Amino acid sequence: TPPPGVKRRRLTQSRAREREQSLVLQYTDLDAGHQAAASKVISRNADYTKYTRLRMYVHGDSVASYVIDADSSDMEVFLRFGIDGANYYEMATPVYPGWDDRNEMDVDLLIMSQLKARLLERQLAGVVDSLGATLVWLDSLVIDENRRDGAPALYRVRGRPSMQQIKQLSLGVRNRGLQLREYSGQAWVDELRLDDARND
């Protein structure tokens, strides 16, 4: 079934409805602190600067052993986009069973760009991490009461990605549990799209 509110269009020549297509992220015995992902390298640079949001629906596994309580989950889904595996933007959010509104990936590209600017400022100021190494990533917890039922999302910028040079997309699941529990299951991802075109 498609995500709530998504209607499949009719194909003009046959009047049949479009097929729903999802990417299934299936994981087996995923250890705490580990992740699994599917990646796609784009042949030509994509430019995300003409939009303010990147959105996608996520359907969590119905066998919800990973859900600790109504507002806590050991599993999260993440979306990375950037130049390569060392220079990227990432949004991660806990995943819940079904088409839960909190599962929706709704990335504010302007906030993500501001986070990159803060990382660059800190690098230029010589800020180092706890081990004394040059700072290479920066995280920020983002909560918008008007989106995703106010569920928090983790935004991360690593390296020096550019919204004008998106060459790689990765979708994945991560076991962020503190207990040494393995999880098996699947998450479906649907309707990845750029949204809210900029008018400036």
Disulfide bonds with the S-S distance in Angstrom:
none
